[in-house]
């Protein structure tokens, strides 16, 4: 039987897969095109929720000043840079050293300050890192141990802090749209980007989150409208969805 000391959140095949595509992180027409399209809706959701929680002005360009963020599984930094521009002190962490190097180069070119680290969630948690906001976006479907990953991430959220989780539901609808259509018909993603058996249902996220002392405060679906070529919020959580959790104040 495995213990926390021998368990890991890292799926090396997934790390290798994303490392091989790292040069394309910042190409809006490349292999990460869906994330570029997805970014506006998730950035809006994050800003709305963070400003409401910490009593910040949505119209303030530096609304996140003084807040400490973690973007776990940050990839090339598509979320880190906007957070930094809004004033956040942010750590971008990823298990792929190649992704981190790409992220560092782009941040330097963009003159944006992000603390990028090639580390795991468990390494950060064991070091005692704490954050006002943890961004856990499109990562859980690529880790080896969802419960351990969620536990480590939740443990890093400060009292009164927030954790955002975005992923794909394990449903036949998601298998048809998020895997078959996206990878084989629309060719948005390279084949094999997502494996159906690794997709995560909302209740499978909620269990380790609540076990870590956090509370789910919002859930929303996100859907793609092919007519407008945009992602929008939705009540339908059958495919893409986001979960927001809080750690109650002491």
C-alpha positions in Angstrom: 0.0 0.0 0.0 1.4 3.4 -1.0 1.9 6.3 1.4 2.1 10.0 0.8 5.9 9.7 0.9 5.9 7.3 -2.1 2.9 8.7 -4.0 3.3 11.3 -6.7 1.1 13.6 -8.7 3.3 13.3 -11.8 2.3 11.3 -14.8 5.6 11.4 -16.7 4.0 10.5 -20.0 1.8 13.6 -19.7 4.8 15.8 -18.8 6.7 14.5 -21.8 3.7 15.1 -24.1 3.3 18.7 -23.1 7.1 19.3 -23.1 7.2 18.2 -26.7 4.7 20.9 -27.7 6.2 23.6 -25.4 7.4 25.9 -28.3 3.7 26.4 -29.3 2.4 27.7 -26.0 2.1 31.3 -27.2 0.9 30.7 -30.7 -2.9 31.6 -30.9 -3.2 29.4 -34.0 -1.0 26.5 -32.8 -1.6 23.4 -30.7 -2.8 25.4 -27.7 -5.4 27.4 -29.7 -8.3 26.2 -27.5 -6.6 27.6 -24.4 -6.1 31.0 -26.1 -9.8 30.9 -27.0 -10.8 29.8 -23.5 -8.7 32.4 -21.8 -11.1 35.4 -21.9 -14.0 33.5 -20.2 -11.8 32.1 -17.4 -10.0 35.3 -16.9 -13.3 37.1 -16.5 -14.5 34.5 -14.0 -11.3 34.6 -12.0 -11.3 38.4 -11.8 -15.0 38.6 -10.8 -14.6 36.1 -8.0 -11.3 37.4 -6.7 -12.5 41.0 -6.6 -15.7 40.0 -4.8 -13.8 37.9 -2.3 -11.1 40.5 -1.5 -13.2 43.6 -2.0 -11.4 44.9 -5.0 -12.6 47.2 -7.8 -13.2 45.3 -11.1 -12.2 48.4 -13.0 -8.8 48.7 -11.2 -6.1 47.6 -13.6 -4.0 46.5 -10.5 -7.0 44.9 -8.8 -4.8 41.9 -7.5 -2.1 44.0 -5.9 -1.0 42.6 -2.6 -2.5 39.1 -3.3 -0.3 36.0 -3.7 -1.3 33.6 -6.4 -0.2 30.1 -7.5 -0.8 28.8 -11.0 -0.2 25.1 -10.7 0.5 23.3 -14.0 1.1 26.7 -15.5 2.4 25.5 -18.9 3.8 28.4 -20.9 2.2 31.0 -18.6 -1.0 31.9 -20.4 -2.7 32.7 -17.1 0.3 33.8 -15.1 1.1 36.9 -17.2 -2.5 38.4 -17.0 -2.5 37.8 -13.2 0.9 39.6 -12.9 -0.3 42.5 -15.0 -3.2 42.9 -12.6 -0.7 43.3 -9.8 -0.6 39.8 -8.3 2.6 38.3 -6.9 2.4 35.0 -8.7 4.3 31.7 -8.8 3.9 29.7 -12.0 4.7 26.0 -11.3 5.0 23.2 -13.7 6.5 19.7 -13.7 8.0 20.3 -17.2 11.3 22.2 -17.1 10.8 22.9 -20.9 7.4 24.6 -20.2 9.0 26.7 -17.5 11.8 27.8 -19.8 9.4 28.8 -22.5 7.3 30.7 -19.9 10.4 32.5 -18.5 11.5 33.6 -22.0 8.0 35.0 -22.9 7.7 36.8 -19.6 11.1 38.4 -20.1 10.1 39.5 -23.6 6.8 40.8 -22.3 8.5 42.6 -19.4 6.1 40.8 -16.9 7.3 39.6 -13.5 6.4 36.0 -12.7 8.2 33.6 -10.4 8.4 30.5 -12.5 9.5 27.2 -10.9 9.9 23.7 -12.3 8.4 22.0 -9.2 5.5 19.8 -8.2 2.5 20.6 -6.0 3.8 18.3 -3.3 7.2 20.1 -3.3 5.5 23.5 -2.8 3.2 22.2 -0.2 6.0 20.5 1.8 7.9 23.8 1.7 5.0 25.5 3.5 4.0 27.8 0.6 0.6 29.6 1.2 -1.5 31.6 -1.3 -4.5 33.8 -1.3 -5.5 32.2 -4.7 -4.6 28.9 -6.2 -5.4 28.5 -10.0 -5.7 24.8 -10.8 -6.8 25.1 -14.4 -6.9 22.2 -16.9 -4.4 20.2 -14.9 -6.2 17.5 -12.9 -6.9 15.4 -16.0 -3.2 15.1 -16.5 -2.0 14.1 -13.1 -1.3 10.6 -11.8 -3.2 10.9 -8.4 -6.1 13.3 -8.4 -6.9 13.0 -4.7 -3.2 13.6 -3.7 -3.0 16.5 -6.1 -6.2 18.2 -4.8 -5.1 17.6 -1.2 -1.7 19.3 -1.8 -3.2 22.2 -3.7 -5.9 22.8 -1.1 -3.4 22.7 1.7 -1.7 25.8 0.2 -4.8 28.0 0.3 -4.7 30.6 3.1 -7.8 31.1 5.4 -10.3 33.1 3.4 -8.5 32.2 0.2 -9.8 30.7 -3.0 -9.0 27.8 -5.3 -10.3 27.6 -8.9 -10.4 24.2 -10.6 -11.2 23.9 -14.3 -11.3 20.5 -16.1 -13.4 18.2 -18.3 -16.2 16.0 -17.0 -16.0 12.2 -17.6 -19.2 11.8 -19.6 -20.0 10.3 -23.0 -20.9 13.9 -24.1 -17.4 15.0 -23.2 -15.9 12.0 -24.9 -17.7 12.9 -28.1 -17.1 16.7 -28.0 -13.9 17.3 -26.0 -12.0 14.3 -27.3 -13.3 12.9 -30.6 -14.5 16.2 -32.1 -11.7 18.4 -30.8 -8.9 15.9 -31.7 -10.2 14.1 -34.8 -12.7 16.4 -36.5 -11.9 20.0 -35.6 -8.2 19.1 -35.1 -7.9 21.7 -32.3 -5.7 19.4 -30.3 -3.1 16.7 -31.1 -4.6 13.2 -30.8 -4.1 11.7 -27.4 -4.1 15.1 -25.6 -6.9 13.8 -23.4 -7.7 10.2 -22.3 -11.3 9.5 -21.4 -10.4 7.4 -18.3 -8.4 10.3 -16.9 -11.2 12.8 -17.1 -12.6 13.8 -13.7 -16.2 14.2 -12.5 -17.2 17.1 -10.2 -18.0 14.8 -7.3 -14.5 13.3 -7.6 -13.0 16.8 -7.2 -15.3 17.8 -4.3 -14.4 14.8 -2.1 -10.7 15.6 -1.6 -11.4 19.4 -1.6 -13.9 19.1 1.3 -11.7 16.5 3.0 -9.0 19.2 3.1 -11.2 21.6 5.0 -12.4 23.7 2.0 -15.9 24.4 0.9 -17.3 24.4 -2.6 -19.0 27.8 -3.2 -19.6 27.9 -6.9 -19.8 25.5 -9.9 -20.3 26.5 -13.6 -20.2 24.9 -17.0 -18.3 26.4 -19.9 -19.4 25.7 -23.5 -18.0 26.5 -26.9 -20.3 28.4 -29.4 -19.1 27.5 -33.0 -21.1 30.4 -34.5 -19.4 33.1 -32.5 -16.1 31.1 -32.1 -16.2 31.9 -28.4 -16.4 30.1 -25.0 -19.2 31.2 -22.7 -20.4 30.3 -19.2 -23.2 27.7 -19.0 -25.3 25.7 -16.6 -24.3 22.6 -18.5 -21.4 21.0 -16.7 -21.4 17.8 -18.9 -18.2 18.8 -20.8 -16.0 21.6 -19.6 -16.6 23.0 -16.1 -15.1 25.1 -13.3 -15.4 24.6 -9.5 -14.6 27.4 -7.0 -13.7 26.5 -3.4 -12.9 28.6 -0.3 -11.0 28.0 2.8 -13.1 29.4 5.6 -11.4 32.2 7.7 -10.0 31.2 11.0 
